[in-house]
Amino acid sequence: MKTLNCSTTNCEHNIKSKCMAGVITIGENAKCLSKVKREGGVLAQAFADVEAAEELDIRAVSDNIVQCNAECNFNDGNICTAQEITVADGLVLTKCKSRTLK
C-alpha cells in the first residue's frame, strides 16, 4: 500500500497523520487492531507531531502492509489491495474509513 492516512488523536504509530507501523491489522467491521494508545494521550500526540522534523519525509517511509479481515472490495486473501486508505477515530472505535462493501 502506498499511502495510509491516519487521523487518530492518540496512537503511538501516528506521526503527522502517517502510520509508522510496518504491519497494520484491520479486523472485522473495519476496526483498526494495530492502534496502540500513546502514553500521555492526546497531548503527547500533539507533541510528537510538533517534534517530528520537517526534513523527515514521511512519504519516503516504506510501504505499509495492511492485513484485513473485513468484508471489503479491497480485501484480497486478507491483504488490502487499495493504493490509499484512511484510518480515523469514530465515536467509539478507530476504523478504516476507506472500506467499501462488496
Secondary structure, 3 states (H helix, E strand, C coil): CCEEEECCCCCCCEECCEECCCEEEECHHHEECCCCCCCCHHHHHHHHHHHCCCCCCHHHCCCCEEEECCCCCCECCCEECCCEEEEEECCCCEEECCCCCC
